[in-house]
């Protein structure tokens, strides 16, 4: 199985947020951010941001089902 692992940095988070804004314009910003965090295994967007601000980047693997599940729980059909 293919696993996408990326370095969690402030720059990477901002880049992903911009991409999600373009691809999911009808989803509220807060929901996009929280879904992004869930998709990388974080419990909250705040915890994702905290890792992104760390001097040593963490690495996380993307899990698309967690992203989609979070949005579905908030009535967004992706």
C-alpha positions in Angstrom: 0.0 0.0 0.0 1.2 3.5 -0.8 1.8 5.8 2.2 2.3 9.5 1.8 4.6 10.7 4.6 5.5 14.4 4.8 7.4 16.7 7.1 5.0 18.7 9.2 6.3 22.3 9.0 4.6 25.7 9.1 5.3 26.1 5.4 3.8 22.6 4.5 0.7 23.3 6.5 0.1 26.7 4.8 0.6 25.1 1.4 -1.9 22.3 2.2 -4.4 24.9 3.5 -4.1 26.8 0.2 -4.6 23.7 -1.9 -7.6 22.7 0.2 -9.2 26.2 -0.1 -8.9 25.9 -3.9 -10.2 22.3 -4.1 -12.9 22.5 -1.4 -14.2 26.1 -1.5 -17.7 25.2 -0.1 -16.2 23.7 3.1 -15.8 26.1 5.9 -12.1 27.0 6.7 -12.3 25.7 10.2 -13.6 22.3 9.0 -10.9 22.1 6.3 -8.2 22.7 8.9 -9.6 20.2 11.4 -10.0 17.6 8.6 -6.4 18.2 7.6 -5.2 17.5 11.1 -7.3 14.3 11.3 -5.9 13.2 8.0 -2.4 13.3 9.4 -3.3 11.6 12.7 -3.6 14.6 14.9 -6.5 15.1 17.3 -6.8 18.8 16.6 -5.6 21.4 14.2 -3.9 23.2 17.1 -1.8 20.1 17.8 -0.8 20.0 14.1 0.2 23.7 14.2 2.2 23.1 17.4 4.2 20.3 15.6 4.6 22.6 12.6 6.2 25.3 14.7 8.7 22.9 16.3 12.4 23.3 15.4 12.6 19.6 14.5 9.9 18.7 12.0 7.7 15.7 12.7 6.8 13.3 9.9 3.2 12.1 9.4 1.5 9.9 7.0 -1.7 11.0 5.3 -4.8 8.9 5.8 -7.6 10.0 3.4 -10.3 8.1 5.2 -9.8 10.1 8.4 -10.0 13.4 6.4 -13.2 12.4 4.7 -14.8 10.9 7.8 -14.3 14.2 9.7 -15.9 16.2 7.0 -18.8 13.7 6.7 -19.4 14.0 10.4 -19.9 17.7 9.8 -22.3 17.2 6.9 -19.8 17.8 4.1 -20.0 15.1 1.4 -16.6 14.9 -0.2 
